[in-house]
Amino acid sequence: MSERPIITLLTDYGLKDSFVGMMKGVVLGINPHAKIIDVTHNIERYNIYEASQVLGMSYKYFPPSTIHVVVIDPGVGGERRPVLVITENHYFIGPDNGVFTHIYENELSSFFKVIHLTSSHYFLPVTGSTFHGRDIFAPVAAWLSKGMDSQKLGEQISDYIKIPSPKITVSDGNIIHGEVVFLDHYGNAITNIALEDLSRLAPAGPGNKFTVTYKDRDVPFLGCYAEAAARSLSATINGFGRLELFVNRDNAAGLFNIGIGDRVSARPAN
């Protein structure tokens, strides 16, 4: 680990309570040199699917050896296991409830292993069963950031939990079908159709145009937000390389009643 190892926090705790602050206090009490970064604490409460999407879009933007602590944990205190996921460049700590589904899928071609965290002497003394973010995940992240051998933290498992992840399909050879998987703070609707998926239909290039269809209506495919007409539903490739529906300076999800799971398709423009 570096002199200032990075630990990220992604939770549904919000900021009203002291939960996030206590997790940071536990980390710094064990490793005062750790650098803690908040990814977000505004995941919808108990929404494992949303957390998995956000984690999948964000983790690669952090340096190698970053430790990502993810706490969306409706099964806290139950039978679900606390786990450490180790990939070639990153570590992930949190509940074994499917929140790491995108990590398993994204890192499928590279090295990774999953460890069931059982070495309780690296946890805080148990005072209850409702706050594993503070009592298990934060201290394990801190010890790991100090160079702790991961083999001392538990046993490797292969039956880790994954949640269903929507896949794109292709029809007629050139129409990609996907769906909305995330609504961001601005009301932009991010789909599971990626730039590389579109590139298989037409060679990558600034002149490429696609016809995007949502709820049986064609949506203009534009290069950026500023090109869109006022209050017009449009599509673009966003900063994560995903096809996105948006309204310039307004809330697309609210104006057009867009929801998670809504179908979207794209094909090369004639």
N, C-alpha and C positions, 0 to 999 in steps of 0.2 A: 504494500500500500504506500501511497505518497505521504509526504509530511502532513498534508491537509486532505485526508480522504474525504470524498464527497458522499453524503447520504441524502437521498431525496425522500420526501414524504408525499404520499398521495392518499387522501382519506375522504370520507363523507362526514367528518366531524363538524364542519363549519368552523366559525370563529367566535361564536358566542360564549362557548364554554372554555375551560382551561385545558382540554384534552391535548391539543397540539403542543401547547407550551410545556406540559408535563413530559410528553415524549421527548422533546428537545432537551429538557433538563436531565432526563435519564441518560440520553446519549452523551451529553457533555460531562456528566458526572463520571462516566467511564472513560471517555476519550475527549478531553477538552480541546484537542486539536482538530476535531471533525468539523467539516463545513457542511451545514445543513441547508438544503434548498427545498422550498415548498413548491411542488408541482401544482397542486390544487387541493383544497379541502372542501370544495363545493360540488363534489359528485353527489348526484341525487341519493338520498338516504337508502341504503341497502341495495343499490343498483350495481350488482356485480358486472353485468353486461357493459354498462357505461364505463365503469372503471377499467375494464379490460380494453375497451376501445381507446380510451385516453392514454393508458399505459403503452399500448401498441404504437400509437402515433408519436409518443414523446421520448421514449427511453434512449433511442439511438442518437439523440442530440447531446447526450452527456458523455464525458470522457470515459475511456476504458477504466475498469475497476470500480466504477460508481456502484454504490449499494442503494437499491430502490426498495423502500419500505411502503407496502400497499396495505391499507386497512379499510376494507369494506367487508364487514364481517358479521352478517346477520346470524350466523351460527356460533358466535362466540360462546365458549363454555360448554358446547355440545361435543359431538363426536368428530367434527371436522379437525383435521390435523394442522398444526403450524408447520410451515415448510420454508426451506431455503432452496431457491433455484439458482444454479450456477451455469452460466453460459460462457462462451469464449471470452467475452469482454465485459460482462456485467453480472451483478448479483441481485437477486430479488427475494424479499422476505415478506411473508404474509400468510393468510389462511389458504388451505387447500380446498377452495370452493369454486374454482374455475376462473378466478380473476387473472390468472397467468396464462390463459388460453392462447392469447396472441403471441406470447413469448414462445410457447411450445411450437406454434406454427411458424413463426418467423425464424426461429433458430433450428428448425428441423434438420437442415443440411450441415449444421456445425455441431460442435461439442456442447452438450449440456447434461446436467444431472440434477435430480431432485432429492433433497434430504429432508426426512421427517425430523423436526427439531424435538429431541427428547432429553437433552442434557440440561436438566432443570437447574443445576448449580450455576448456569450462566443466565438464568432468569432472575427477576426480582422476587423477593419473598412473596408468596401468594397471599393476597388479602381479600380475594374474591375472584369471580370467574367472568367478570364483565368488561375487563379492560386489558386485553392481551396486547393491544398496541403499546401500552406503557410497560406491561409486566413481562412480555416475551419478545415481541418484535423489535422494540427499541433497544433493549440491552443486547440482544443477539447482534443487531446491526453494529452497535458500538464495539463489541468484542471483535467482530469480524474486521472492522475498520482498523483495529490495532494489530492485525496480522494473525488472528486466531486461525488455526488449522480447521477447516470446515469439517474434517472427519471426526473431530471431537464434539461436534454439535448434535450428531444423531446418525441415523442409518439411511442409506440410499433406498429409495422406493421407485417402483415403475408403474404403480396403479394410481397416479395422481389424477385429479379431477379436471376435465375439460367441459366447457359448455358449448352448445351448438353455435357455430359461427357461420353466418350466411355466405354462400359462395356465388360467384358470378356464373352465368350460363351464356351460351352462344347459340343463336338460332339463325337459320338461313345463311350460315357462313360468315356473316358480317354484322350481326346485331348482338350487342352485349346487353345482358339483362342483369341488373343489380338492385340494390335497395338502399334506402337511407339507414345509416347505422349510428349517427350521432348528430345532435343539434347543439351548436355552440352558443355562447353567450349572446351573440348578435342575431341569433335566429337563422344562421346559415345551416343548410342541411347537407351534411357530408355523407357521401355514399361509399360503398365498398368497391366501386369501379376505380381502378388505379390508372395512372398515365401509361404504365407499361402494358396494361390490358388494351387500351386504345391504340397504342403503338403497334400492336399485332394486327390491327385492322388497316392501318395506314402508317407509312414510315414517319418517324418523328420529324417534326420540322415546324417552323413558325407559321407556315401557310396552311397547315392542316386545319380542316374544319369538320365538325361533327354535328349531326342532328341528334339532339337530346330530347327524349319524350318523357313527360311526367303527366299522369292522369289523362292520357289520350290527347295531350296537347304538345306540340313541338315548342321547345324552349330555346331561345337564342344561345349559341355557344360563343363566348367572348373571351378575350385575352386577359381582361382585368375588370374589377368592379366599376371603374370610372367610365367604361364604355357602355354601361347599361342605361336604358331609359328610366326615368323616374317611376318608382313603384311597379316596375316590370320584373317578372320572374325570369331569371337568366341562369346560365350555367358557365362554369369555368373550372380550370384545374387549380386547386388551392395550394397553399404552401407545404402541404403534406403529400403532394402528388396524387390527390384524390379528386374525382369529379364532385363538384359541389353546386347545389342550387342556392341562389342568393337573390336578394333585392338590394340594390345600391342604397346605402344609408338607411336601411329599414329592416324589418324583421320578416324574413321570408316564411318562416314556419308559422308565425302568427297570421300574416296576411293571406296565406294560401293553405292554411290548415294542414301543414306537412307534419307527418308523424314518423316515428321509428318504424321501419318495416315497409314503408311505402315503396312501391316498385318504380324504378327508373331504368330507361334503356338508352343506348347510344349506338349510332351507326355512322359511317363516313358520309359526309354530305355529298350530294351529286354535283 
